[in-house]
Amino acid sequence: MRIATYNVEWFNSLFDNTGALIDDDSWSSRWDVTKAQQTAGLGVVFGALDADVVMIIEAPDTSPHRDARKALAHFAARFDLRAREAVTGFTNDTQQEIVLLYDPDVLDAVHDPQNAADAPQFDGQFHMDVDVDAHPDPITWSKPPLEIALTTGSGPVRLIGVHAKSKAPHGARNDAEATRISIQNRRKQLAQCVWLRKRVEQHLAAGEHLIVLGDFNDGPGLDEYEKLFGRSGIEIVLGEGAEEQLFDPHAQMVLSRRFGASPSTARFKRKGEPYLQALLDYVMVSQGLRQKAPIWQIWHPFDHPACYADVVLRDGLLAASDHFPVVLDIDL
């Protein structure tokens, strides 16, 4: 079975309010890419993936006037994708949903949110003292994680799709304000990861197979504020020091080697400067799934030999998004 996570930059902008694709030469929300170019690129990438399950980050909007499921059904039909059924969870007001697209001929998938005293439902609040004033602060998700119960040929598997808070200091007017906002955002991002880890431990304690996947906007050694807080959100979710940990080989590679070459899943364009690359997207599995011969790949067009050799796929990946798919092939 092939399970992927893919952050599609401003996927929502490619659809009108009826869910139909706006496949023309107007500009998409990607820099210097038209809607037709981005749509065609996404068709190439999703077709080449041929995945049974895709956790889409920044999926089309669900709101009173828009429906992510309808939009993705039109997209899947346009490119004749096996993964053609969509499952949504708690919606948000960012126009960037988390949606699961899957092949209904291979498995079943339902939104199945969990709740516990120390890890409330993800559309609620989690209380944690993030500013060290002895008063718990209310933590919320702008994009609540999508909790999915999968029924596969070999039994049940839990999925949690994640889009954690960005640490970028958006709106800062000077260096001092940028520092303050960055620290504040990192505190919130780490608190979200603590909340998520508590849910992970809930599933592990129940002996369930679990996959946590998506865009964490974080990684070991990614910014200077990690030293201030001691560890990254990724290390928290993986369960550093815990009896049972999740596993992602790309995270493990960076954690075990702070210097030298490292994998990346995103490539950002900066005006007048070289591209910035980062490892932001992960597919973490429980130890039981790690025993099922999993193979991870990052479809980075310049790091993955097969993606680079296929010119159509390479160009499609570059036009489709500033993130690249992380793919897990596993015997389920």
SULPEFEN-V994677 format. One record per residue. N is the residue number from 1. PSI is psi in degrees with one decimal (none if undefined). NEAR is the number of other C-alpha atoms within 12 Angstrom. D_CENTER is the distance of its C-alpha to the mean C-alpha in Angstrom with 1 decimal. Layout:
[[N/PSI/NEAR/D_CENTER] [N/PSI/NEAR/D_CENTER]]
This chain:
[[1/141.5/26/18.9] [2/122.4/32/15.9] [3/129.9/45/12.4] [4/154.3/45/9.5] [5/139.7/50/5.9] [6/116.5/48/6.3] [7/112.0/43/5.8] [8/108.6/43/9.4] [9/118.4/38/11.3] [10/50.8/32/13.5] [11/-35.5/40/13.6] [12/-33.0/43/15.7] [13/-10.8/35/18.5] [14/-0.5/41/19.3] [15/150.6/36/20.8] [16/-175.8/24/23.8] [17/-15.7/21/24.5] [18/-5.6/24/25.6] [19/2.3/28/22.4] [20/145.7/27/24.2] [21/137.0/33/22.9] [22/84.5/27/24.5] [23/75.1/25/25.3] [24/-171.6/19/27.6] [25/11.6/16/28.3] [26/158.2/19/27.2] [27/136.3/20/24.7] [28/-176.8/28/21.0] [29/1.0/25/18.9] [30/146.0/28/18.1] [31/122.8/22/20.9] [32/31.2/18/23.8] [33/128.2/28/22.2] [34/164.9/23/23.8] [35/-40.9/32/22.3] [36/-40.7/27/24.1] [37/-42.5/30/22.8] [38/-42.9/40/19.1] [39/-47.1/43/19.8] [40/-41.6/32/21.7] [41/-43.3/32/19.1] [42/-37.8/44/16.4] [43/-42.0/34/19.1] [44/-46.2/31/19.9] [45/-49.2/40/16.4] [46/-36.7/43/15.7] [47/-41.6/27/19.3] [48/-36.4/28/19.2] [49/-44.2/34/16.2] [50/47.1/28/18.3] [51/152.3/35/15.7] [52/-32.6/37/16.6] [53/131.2/46/13.2] [54/120.3/48/10.1] [55/107.8/50/7.1] [56/122.0/50/7.0] [57/139.8/49/5.0] [58/41.9/38/8.3] [59/166.9/46/10.3] [60/156.6/46/14.1] [61/146.0/39/15.8] [62/123.1/33/17.6] [63/-178.2/23/20.7] [64/-23.6/13/24.5] [65/-0.3/16/24.8] [66/154.8/26/21.6] [67/111.9/30/19.9] [68/-38.3/44/16.5] [69/-41.4/34/17.9] [70/-43.4/32/20.9] [71/-46.0/34/19.2] [72/-29.8/45/17.0] [73/-41.3/31/20.2] [74/-41.5/29/22.1] [75/-46.5/37/19.5] [76/-39.8/32/19.7] [77/-39.2/20/23.5] [78/-38.7/22/23.9] [79/13.7/24/22.5] [80/52.9/19/23.7] [81/141.3/31/20.5] [82/-45.3/29/20.8] [83/99.6/37/17.5] [84/-6.9/34/19.0] [85/137.0/33/18.6] [86/141.0/37/15.9] [87/126.9/40/15.2] [88/162.1/40/14.2] [89/-133.2/35/14.3] [90/122.6/29/15.4] [91/166.6/32/15.5] [92/177.1/29/15.3] [93/25.3/19/17.4] [94/-3.9/22/15.0] [95/20.1/27/15.1] [96/91.8/33/11.3] [97/165.0/44/10.6] [98/120.0/49/8.0] [99/138.4/54/10.1] [100/127.4/49/10.9] [101/128.4/46/13.3] [102/164.4/40/15.7] [103/109.4/30/19.2] [104/-12.8/23/21.7] [105/-13.4/17/24.3] [106/-34.4/22/22.5] [107/170.4/29/21.0] [108/148.4/27/20.7] [109/132.7/35/17.8] [110/148.9/27/18.3] [111/124.6/27/16.6] [112/73.4/23/18.1] [113/143.0/26/17.5] [114/163.2/28/19.3] [115/138.3/22/21.5] [116/160.1/20/23.5] [117/-41.6/15/25.8] [118/-1.7/22/23.8] [119/80.7/30/20.3] [120/168.7/28/20.8] [121/144.5/27/18.8] [122/-9.0/37/15.6] [123/6.3/25/17.4] [124/-145.7/25/20.1] [125/145.4/24/21.0] [126/133.8/31/20.8] [127/126.6/23/23.7] [128/138.3/26/23.7] [129/97.5/18/26.0] [130/-15.6/25/23.8] [131/15.2/22/26.7] [132/48.3/12/29.3] [133/14.3/9/31.8] [134/11.7/10/32.4] [135/121.0/11/30.9] [136/136.0/15/27.6] [137/142.4/20/25.3] [138/124.2/20/23.3] [139/132.5/33/19.5] [140/164.0/29/17.4] [141/128.3/34/13.8] [142/-26.4/27/13.8] [143/88.6/36/10.8] [144/133.3/38/11.7] [145/147.1/46/9.5] [146/113.9/42/10.3] [147/121.6/39/12.8] [148/135.2/38/14.1] [149/113.3/29/17.3] [150/141.6/34/17.7] [151/109.8/24/21.2] [152/176.1/26/21.6] [153/-23.1/14/24.9] [154/11.4/16/25.0] [155/-174.2/17/24.1] [156/147.3/22/21.4] [157/137.6/32/17.9] [158/137.9/37/15.5] [159/141.8/42/11.8] [160/113.9/49/9.6] [161/132.8/50/6.3] [162/137.9/49/5.1] [163/91.2/42/5.1] [164/163.3/45/8.1] [165/137.4/34/11.1] [166/145.0/28/12.0] [167/-1.8/32/15.1] [168/140.1/24/16.7] [169/63.2/21/20.2] [170/134.6/18/20.1] [171/-2.5/14/23.6] [172/138.6/14/25.5] [173/-11.1/12/29.0] [174/175.9/12/30.1] [175/-40.4/13/29.2] [176/-41.2/12/30.1] [177/-35.8/16/28.0] [178/-40.8/18/25.0] [179/-45.2/22/25.5] [180/-45.5/22/25.9] [181/-39.2/24/22.7] [182/-44.1/27/20.7] [183/-43.1/27/22.1] [184/-44.0/28/21.6] [185/-39.0/28/17.9] [186/-40.2/38/17.5] [187/-44.4/34/19.5] [188/-39.6/33/17.4] [189/-42.0/42/14.1] [190/-38.6/40/16.0] [191/-39.3/36/17.4] [192/-40.0/46/14.1] [193/-34.3/42/13.4] [194/-45.6/34/17.0] [195/-48.0/39/16.6] [196/-41.2/45/13.6] [197/-36.1/34/15.7] [198/-37.6/29/18.6] [199/-40.9/38/16.9] [200/-46.7/40/16.1] [201/-32.3/30/19.8] [202/-45.7/24/20.9] [203/-39.8/31/19.6] [204/-39.0/29/20.8] [205/-29.1/16/24.1] [206/-0.8/13/24.5] [207/24.2/18/24.1] [208/147.0/24/21.1] [209/133.9/35/18.9] [210/137.4/39/15.3] [211/124.4/45/11.9] [212/121.7/46/9.1] [213/151.4/49/5.7] [214/-160.9/48/2.0] [215/116.2/44/3.0] [216/-4.0/44/6.4] [217/35.0/35/8.7] [218/163.0/41/11.0] [219/160.1/43/12.8] [220/126.9/37/16.4] [221/18.1/29/18.9] [222/-32.1/30/16.7] [223/170.2/24/19.1] [224/-18.5/19/22.6] [225/-11.8/27/21.9] [226/-35.7/24/20.6] [227/-34.9/14/24.3] [228/-34.9/15/25.2] [229/-6.5/25/22.9] [230/-31.7/19/23.4] [231/166.8/30/20.0] [232/165.0/37/16.3] [233/-33.5/42/13.7] [234/-43.3/47/12.4] [235/-34.8/35/16.1] [236/-48.6/34/16.3] [237/-39.3/45/13.6] [238/-30.7/43/15.0] [239/42.5/30/18.4] [240/123.2/23/20.4] [241/-7.4/12/24.0] [242/161.3/16/23.3] [243/-41.8/13/25.3] [244/122.8/23/22.4] [245/155.9/31/19.3] [246/164.2/36/16.0] [247/133.9/34/15.8] [248/120.8/39/13.7] [249/-30.2/28/16.2] [250/-40.4/32/14.5] [251/-42.2/39/14.3] [252/-38.2/25/17.7] [253/-43.7/21/19.1] [254/-38.7/26/18.3] [255/-33.4/26/19.6] [256/-9.5/16/22.7] [257/94.2/15/23.5] [258/-17.8/16/23.0] [259/159.5/13/24.9] [260/-170.7/10/25.0] [261/144.7/15/22.6] [262/152.9/26/18.9] [263/159.8/36/16.0] [264/150.8/34/13.6] [265/-3.1/41/10.5] [266/149.4/37/11.3] [267/109.2/30/14.8] [268/136.9/23/16.0] [269/131.3/19/19.4] [270/130.8/12/21.8] [271/121.0/9/25.1] [272/7.5/7/27.9] [273/164.8/8/26.0] [274/160.9/10/24.4] [275/147.4/13/20.7] [276/128.1/18/18.5] [277/148.6/24/16.0] [278/152.4/32/13.5] [279/104.1/41/11.4] [280/-22.3/45/8.1] [281/137.2/47/5.6] [282/155.7/53/7.1] [283/103.0/49/8.6] [284/135.8/46/11.1] [285/152.4/41/14.2] [286/165.0/36/17.3] [287/-32.7/24/20.6] [288/-39.9/24/22.0] [289/-28.2/33/19.3] [290/-22.5/26/19.8] [291/-1.5/15/23.4] [292/36.4/18/22.6] [293/48.8/16/22.5] [294/147.6/27/18.8] [295/124.5/26/18.2] [296/143.7/28/15.0] [297/144.3/33/14.8] [298/120.3/37/13.0] [299/60.5/40/14.3] [300/124.1/36/15.3] [301/-19.6/33/18.4] [302/-4.0/25/20.6] [303/-21.3/22/19.7] [304/112.7/24/19.5] [305/-43.2/16/23.2] [306/-38.0/18/22.9] [307/-37.2/27/20.5] [308/-38.4/19/22.9] [309/-28.1/16/26.0] [310/99.6/19/24.9] [311/-39.4/18/25.6] [312/-43.9/23/24.4] [313/-41.1/31/21.0] [314/-47.9/28/20.9] [315/-35.6/26/21.8] [316/-43.8/35/19.4] [317/-40.0/43/16.4] [318/-32.5/38/17.8] [319/-26.9/34/18.6] [320/-40.0/42/15.5] [321/166.4/44/12.9] [322/-2.0/41/12.6] [323/162.0/43/9.6] [324/150.6/49/10.4] [325/141.5/50/9.4] [326/125.7/43/9.2] [327/133.1/40/11.8] [328/119.1/39/13.5] [329/124.6/28/17.0] [330/146.7/27/18.7] [331/93.4/19/22.0] [332/none/26/21.5]]
